[in-house]
Structures are given as C-alpha cells and as structure tokens.
Amino acid sequence: MEEFTSTFEYDDLYKAVKIIESDTFQHYGVFLDGEIGVFDSYMYEAGSWTGDGMSILVEQSSEINYSDFDGVYNFIDVDSDIGTISLSNTGKEGMEFIINVTGENDSFVDDTIDVNTFKNEEGLILFKSDISTVANKWYMMLVPDNDKKILVLGTQDSNVFGGEEPGGIFIGIEQ
C-alpha cells in the first residue's frame, strides 16, 4: 500500500478539500456525512491539468455483519450504463452477487458471482471471481451506517468494464 504525507486546505472556489501530492498531482474531495469521501484526482501534463481518476474513501471496520447489507443496489457507471447489484449473504464465508447492467456494456446481464470465500482486511473485503474472461480480484467496501446501505465494488481487470483503462468501480445505493 502506497503512503504519502501532504498538507491540505479548503478550496473556496471548488467548495472542496484540496490535497497537493506533488507539483504535478493533486486531488479535490468532499465528505458526505463524515463517512464517505469522494476525491477526484488531476495530473499536470503537456501544459494543462487533466483528470486522473477518482477515489472513494469509506471508513471500514473488520466487524461487519454481512447480512445487514443484503439488498438490491442501483448504480450508474462512468459510461452511463445503469443497473443493479443484488447482494445476498450465504453464510459466514460466502456471498452471492447478481450484477445486471442496462446499456452498452452488456457483458454483465444477469451475471451471478458466487463468492465462496472472501477475506476481510480491516473492512476492505477481497474476493476472486471469474465473471470476466480471467479470474480476477475484486474489492468491496460497505458503508457502516444504519440509515443507508451503500456498497463500493471494484476490480483492476479491464475485461470487466470493456474499456481501455484497467479496472473500474460500481457504487451502489439501496433505493
């Protein structure tokens, strides 16, 4: 895991926290209810600032009751595809995901991911799945709040999202 130390300030123009990692890399972010951070990153290249991805921060606990997160989550992805993720706890060491995407990316239509074993690394849940052409690592974070059910699901496999960049994320909110 990469670590860095940096100063931060509140940027009045963007109404966001600004973190300057280096002369050529910075982030702007907001926090929702003090529990979720959404940061957009920018890189200075060829004389201008360009987007360099997004980070989602969720405070996690290794003490998660997975059945509390059973439900259907709606999402919109970066390519404007929409869909649902169904999460069902099948026991202490297992989960079932059903991902259904409506849009250009039809590789997920009614795909079921059976997760028989997963590893909880201080709240960051790691599991493997063969939903794409190769077995790949998935990561999941769950928002530990009784009033809302939010999951963040991501992978580094570019085959899953059909893009040129490696990986991507789903952010699902139970409606």
N, C-alpha and C positions, 0 to 999 in steps of 0.2 A: 504494500500500500504506500502510495506516494504522499509525503507530507511536505508542507511549506508553511512558513510563518510570514504573515503580511499584516499591514495595517489596513483599516477600513474606515470609511466615512459615509455619512448620509449625503446623497446627491439630491439636492432640491429640484433640479431640472427633471430628473427621471423618477423622483419620489422612490428611490431605491437605495439599498446599501451598495456601495461601490468598493470592490476589493481590487487592488492593483497587485497582480502577482509579479509582473516584470514590466519593462518599458514596452513590451510588445504583446502582453497578455493581461486582460482584465475581465472582471465579472460584475454584473449588476444583478441584484436579487431582492426579493421581497419574502417576508414571512407571513404565513396565514395562521392566525390564532396562536402564534408562538409555537406551532407544532410542525409546520411544513415550510420548507424553504424552497423557492424556485429561483434558480440562478441561470442567467444567460451569459455565455462567455464570448469574448471577442478577441481576435488576433489582428495585430497591425502587420499588414503585408502589402508590398507593392504600393506604398504611399497612402493606404486607407485602412480603416477598420472593417473587418468582415466577421460575420458570425462564425463561431467555432463550436457550437453545441450548447446543450442545456444540461443542467444538473438538478436533480430533485433530492432534497435533504429531508429525512424523516427520522426523528429521534426514535430509537428502537430499544426493545427490551428482549432479553433472552427468555423471559417468562411470558409467552404468548399462548392464549387459549385459541387454537386454530378454529374450533367450531364457532367461535364468535364472529368469524369472517365468512361463514357460509352465506352465499347470496349471488345475485346477478349484478354485475358492474357494467355500466355503459362507458364507452370511450370514443374519442375522436383522435386519430393519429396524425402525424405530421404531413401525410399525403392526402388528408381529408377523407380517409376511409373512416367509417363508423362501424361500431359493432358492440358485442357484449362478451364478457368473460364470466363464466359461471364457475364458482369455486365451491367445492364440497369436500369437507374433511372426511376422510375414510378411515381414520384411526390415528393413533399417536405418531406413526411413521409414514402416513400416506395421505395424498390429496388427489382430487380429480379436477382438472381444468377443462372447460369446454370453451374454445375461442371461436367466435363466429364473426366474420368481417363482411361488411357490405361495402363494395366499392371496387376500385381497380385491382386491388390485391386480393384475389380470390383463393390464395393458397391456404387460407385458414378457415374456409367454410366448414363449419361443424367439425373441426378437428378436436379430438379429445386427447388430452395429455394425462396419462395416468402416472402419477408420481408416487412410486412405492417407497422411496427413501429420500429424505432431504436432510440437510444439515443447517442448523440454526447457529450462525456465528454472531453472537451478541445481537440478535434481532434481524440480521441480514440472512435471509433464507436462500440457500443454494441448492439447486437440484439439476439433474440432467434430463433431457428429453430428446426424442428423435422426431420431433414434429417437422423438421425440415429434412433436407437430404442427408445431413450428417448429424450424429448425436452431438449436442451442444450444451453448454452451461447456461442456465437461466438463474436469475436473481430476483427475489421478491422482497418488497418491504410492505408492511401493513401499518396503517395509522392507528396508534393505540388510543383511540378516543371513543367513548361510549355513544356520543351523539352522531357520529358519522362513520361510514365504512368506506375506506379508500385503500386501493392497492396499487403498487407500482411494480410492474413486471418488465424485466429487460433481459436482453441477450446480446452477445457480441457477434453472433452469426449473421452475416449479411444475407444468407439464403432465406431467412425467415421473413424479412421485410422487403425483399426484392429490390433493394436499392444498391447504389454504388458504394455507399459508406458502410463500414462494418457495424452491424447491430442496430439497435433501436429500443424504444420503450413503449409500453402501453401504460397509461394512467387511467385506472378505472374507478368510477364513483358509483356506489349503490344508489339507485333512484327510488 
